[in-house]
């Protein structure tokens, strides 16, 4: 688990590097509300990903949700990509995320997904 603290030594951002044997996992990424927008997300994510790389992991997963589209933007910049949505609700959410980011949802992620 990694932390960035503010001037008073209080945690301002955190991320965890987990692993389940086969894959690494980026988990519990958070930036304190009053510290958001100050450029803390990329350094904290970098620290966790570097640790996983140092441990020999070449694949890293993470869980997120469409309402966290600002965080999704950061994850996309690091090379993460959504997996095939399993339900219409998730598909619509990802379409909304990519729309907010100003790009189209990559339909190739849904090659075995059929719209109703």
Buried (B, 14 or more C-beta within 10 A) or exposed (E): EBEBEBEEEEBBBBBBBBBEEEEBBBBBBBBBEEBBEEEBBEEBBEBBBEBBEEEEBEEBBBEBEBEEBBBBBBBBEBEBEBEEBEEEEBBEBBBBBBEEBEEEBEEEBBEEBEEE
